[in-house]
């Protein structure tokens, strides 16, 4: 057997199918990761989305700078909107139907995150009776489901490309 041929066949990075699998996520994984981290997975997902867009040449800013900007509340909505706008361009270029406009997706994500943060703050700072804790948990779950839906709508675009 030719050693050069064996080396080329065993190279894991040369397969386009394996490269595509690295950028795909299932709905189950997105749901589990976002719910178990109480929404912190969104930052990681947005960072990975920025890396993907940067590698495709669509995002001129370094993904690391996007991550820093995501941690600054005044910049966060603009960075999220820009990424969702670029995802829409990617979807349109590949004739993929989108579920939310970039503005709607950004608004849902930002408002849900603000409500989630307010609920967490209220739960930490107040000694609430048991029925209030149950209501707090229910509302936090609702906001996490909303944000997971937005992330999934954007991830479906990346999965299809």
ABEGO torsion letter per residue (X at the ends): XBAAAAAAAABAAABAAAAAAAABBBAAAAAAAAAAAGGAAAAAAAAAAAAAAAAAGABABBAAAAAAAAABAAAAAAAAAAAAAAAAAAAAAAGBBBABBAAAAAAAAAAAAAAAAAAAAAAAABBBBAAAAAAAAAAAAAAAAAAAAAAAAAAAAAAAX
